[in-house]
Amino acid sequence: MKIDEKMEVAGSDPAERFSEGPRLLADIGGTNARFVLETRQGHLEAVAVLPCDDYASLLDAITAYMDSSEARAAGSARVRHAAIAIANPIDDDNIRMMNHHWFFSIEAMRATLGLDTLLVVNDFTALAMALPYLRPDQRLQIGGGMARADSVIGLLGSGTGLGVSGMIPAEDRWIALGSEGGHVSFAPCDQREMDVLSFAWRELSHVSAERLASGRGLELIYRALSERAGKPDALPLLAAEITSRALNNECDVCLEAVDCFCAILGSIAGNVAMTLGALGGIYIGGGIVPRLGPLFEQSQFRARFEQKGRLNEYLAQIPTFLITAELPTFLGIAAILAQKLKRAHSGAPVLESVRQARGRMSPSECKVADWVLKEPNAMLTLPIAEIAQRVGVSQPTVMRFCRSIGVQGLADFKLKLASGLTGGAITVAHCHVEISDSDAELARKVLGNNASAALALRDMLDVKALTAAIELLRGAQRVELLAVGSARVVADDMQHKLLNLGIVSSFFADPQAQEMSAAMLKPGDVALVISRSGALPDLLRTVKVAQGCGARVLAITASGSPLAKLADVLLTLNHPEGNLNFVPMIVRLLQLMMLDILSVGLARRDTAQRTSAAELEEGQLHGMRISGKLKFGGHLE
């Protein structure tokens, strides 16, 4: 374990140490795991580099670092918040590294380490987040151009692979762009690169940009150029040795390989700049380019960056920078963690309220408080009976705990806790259900996908079309429901809703019966059609029969479908079911939700009308009573 005492990074603040204790930051690659403790903003202590192969798991590596004397000295207070930047896509709670054998659950690791917060992000997202905070002396400009303020910034990093990211300005903050741009297909720009690509195709069916603009790519380029130079028997060299021989001018092929590598990287950087519109500049990070020294500055990198035909002048205005800062990923991951904690504290800092209130709680309430501080995410999802069982207290004790911190009950506490942990919003993302998923993974994905789809429906709902649909149903003399397949259950449910609302409706499950019933529709009637694909021939034929009779068509289906084109009013539902297409799980739920919205809209308006009528009648009666009293009073006088 290699540990340095302390270092200052860009953005250092002379403020006192964090009131909640030091923050653990980690940068995990395929070869090394780097750790630091951030004791105040921008101030890093106990910087350590641990070889990944020395530890069976990431948890073992973290434990070894935290148990070191240097880390103990720097972090005398308990670590409550941590953030990990890792060279891996982050799209699930379970992380399995692509370039190492480590795998772990984010939530399980957080609980095992006793952390309040454990944030895990892609390492290039973290590096991108560092870019706006780099000082001028922490970057080296290559070529011309001038960065435009408040514009998109692009990032490339060449190491074991090729990372691509960007930073998008959004008012007072930056949004880091997650990307797998390093895996786009490689495009040669001259004959030499054509020969390199032909050589690579012998070994690889798909040659991505990463296959050449990386450490392994430099090695492949060297082998290809050795053969091109008439030296097919040259011994393969590692990237570090190719670089060393080129820097010492010991090998012509090594020099050419480095030159070819830099030219390819320049072309890719130009592509990223144009794709993102990165007028704020393109930054080059990673472990390879900084080691090239003057070879990179003298290479074709900048010329190839600008070599885009009609857009040469556009690229010439965009600056390119080589990142020279020490450990810039830590600066980025620290900024991301700080933003997350700031959102949590500015929203509902309920965990801090729990800590402050703990001193005046009873011993049994303290047990609940300690469990909540250790397992806040579990508190969000468990019912009161299971919470009480896990903590070892009674259910009334759980309720007393909630009231002791000033909330009305468990539901109110969970709402405030969710706001504090997520910054005011619970984020869910769609995950494909796989045949190999365990039952637990299956349940989590199905529920999560349903929640994600519901939120997407809420955000994308066409309100004008919804209003038109409610008015259409409200004025219908009769509603004929048309649906086949899994949508039949949905249509049957809607028919009962319409009948309860006093709207004449009918639904026949048999397609032939649907067509015969549609033939009896009249002007003023409505055909309510529900279809996932909107392309079934029998259903489309029935819709045309209904239209031929003068009925109007309200369709709930995919946009751009044949049914959508026939509809007088369209409520769009676009949702792919993924690789289990034979189980229309989510679309059926969305159809039910859409019909619930229509039903509630109809019921609300009818209720409003009845209320208005009742109030008018009550007002008239009240007026009559007042009038009668006045007349009677006048008679007495």
Order of alpha helices (4+ residues) and beta strands (2+ residues): beta-beta-beta-beta-alpha-alpha-beta-beta-beta-alpha-beta-alpha-beta-beta-beta-beta-alpha-alpha-alpha-alpha-beta-alpha-alpha-alpha-alpha-beta-alpha-alpha-alpha-alpha-alpha-alpha-alpha-alpha-alpha-beta-alpha-beta-alpha-beta-alpha-beta-alpha-beta-alpha
